[in-house]
Amino acid sequence: MYFCHHFPYLEILYIVRSTSISLYHLGSVHFSIHHRCFPSQGRVERISRIEAAGFGPVPDPFVPRVQIVVTIMGSYADAADESPVAPNALLTPYQMGQFSLSHRIVMAPLTRSRAIGHVPQPAAALYYAQRTTPGGLIISEATNISQTATGSVDSPGIYTEEHIEAWKPIVKAVHDKGGIFFCQLWHVGRVSHTAFQPNGSAPVSSVSERLEGEVILPNYERAPFSTPQALKTEEIPLILEDYRKAARNAIAAGFDGVEIHSAHGYLLDQFLKDGFNTRTDRYGGSLENRCRFPLEVVRAVAEEVGAKRTGIRLSVFQFHDSMKSSDPIGLGTYLCEHLNAASILYAHFVEPRMRAGQASIQTEENLHPFRKAFKGTFLVAGGYSREDGIKAIESGYADLVVYGRLFLANPDLPKRFALNAPLNPYDRSTFYNPNQVKGYTDYPFLNGHKLSPSL
Ligand SMILES: Cc1cc2nc3c(=O)[nH]c(=O)nc-3n(C[C@H](O)[C@H](O)[C@H](O)COP(=O)(O)O)c2cc1C
């Protein structure tokens, strides 16, 4: 009897006796035991539920004459939907470089504002562990690469020894459950206030144009965003160095890799978009110049931690009113070509339908051109349901689908998608909030357990 840790949905496998071996075909079920595929002919007995299937390396051809009879015991009798559901494309395995993913459902980077004083707290270990599945990919909340990079209250940092030490047990908690954990590296640029900056100086950006709206200060009061200072050409290498150091720190904390946050109107986006970046030096003007700094960051980070541990998040379509690109397809395609040259692991694109504040609009635009242009693993995010996600994988539109709000509110999202079970609604009022439990680690699991033993 095996307890299958690789696929949380296939809980117990009995191997009964041996007589013959042939190509794997087990009804419609491939099964995996301890990361290995047993491509054998056999019978599936007493399947109470089959939620997912996967296969690993080709089996040892010299294993002689093995007949395997498998009984897959359903252990989710308490699931809301009792009817068996067909395995779906989201639950198929995927090899992302050196990382063997057991399914395609990725947890999105989600700022939660629970890192008091920018130091990750112990509750984060439980929060992330709850959302970990063996072989599942998790992208951390956006994590400040320096004090200058900071612009939101209680967002974590990864630029001091204290930060590294605080992240270690959190990363360990994810690894202990077999998860793969990337750290999202964040520089907010102008989306900040002097109260967050070293010596109360102005935040930095590509140009000196203030963001409309208000920021929540460290003392939880509201204030208008501060007017940024445009980075001088000779200051850019200092920010590159901050990225390098933060990437190095993330690996020192145990993360498997890093995702460069180049989306959503933050610093790197402030360089990419021609509706905003009106610089006249080598970092502004032409497409090549606007992409120069973000691509320098990519190369610096890849050099530091390895291209195969480096991903990037992009939102090239209009995300904020103040941050427009006149040619998002040209911008994204140019970036993809250069990301290919840097051989990074993945590109994570936000759907054009997404707008700031998680609003969604109707649009004919899509991510097809970038899927075609980018050679590495392609992640898509923004407004995905279970059904959309299945279609995205089945049609080849994406390799992996990233879920934000659904994962936030459903710690066992892969299992719920496997069972096509109902989802917990999210509570927006607790998205960003220092409470270490409410709206953080207290969303219910399907079976009522906080931490399902098999996940
Ligand atoms: C509470 C919350 C925090 C977020 N924080 C981040 C973040 O730190 N970094 C980031 O790139 N996107 C962030 N986002 C955007 C999500 O990653 C995701 O792209 C967005 O929620 C749309 O996906 P969804 O429809 O699956 O929720 C955040 C979204 C929410 C709801």
The ligand as an ORCA input file, in Angstrom:
! r2SCAN-3c Opt
* xyz 0 1
  C      -5.445     40.924     -2.137
  C      -4.663     40.991     -3.419
  C      -3.326     41.237     -3.381
  C      -2.567     41.263     -4.559
  N      -1.232     41.418     -4.484
  C      -0.454     41.280     -5.592
  C       0.960     41.266     -5.497
  O       1.542     41.329     -4.415
  N       1.664     41.157     -6.648
  C       1.056     41.058     -7.871
  O       1.739     40.946     -8.886
  N      -0.293     41.027     -7.976
  C      -1.049     41.113     -6.879
  N      -2.416     41.021     -6.969
  C      -3.016     40.652     -8.252
  C      -3.195     39.124     -8.294
  O      -1.960     38.463     -8.330
  C      -4.024     38.691     -9.512
  O      -3.346     39.010    -10.685
  C      -5.395     39.336     -9.514
  O      -6.050     39.114     -8.276
  C      -6.269     38.795    -10.629
  O      -6.375     37.406    -10.532
  P      -7.699     36.695     -9.908
  O      -8.847     37.149    -10.790
  O      -7.403     35.232    -10.023
  O      -7.843     37.176     -8.519
  C      -3.196     41.046     -5.812
  C      -4.573     40.830     -5.827
  C      -5.315     40.785     -4.663
  C      -6.775     40.468     -4.718
*
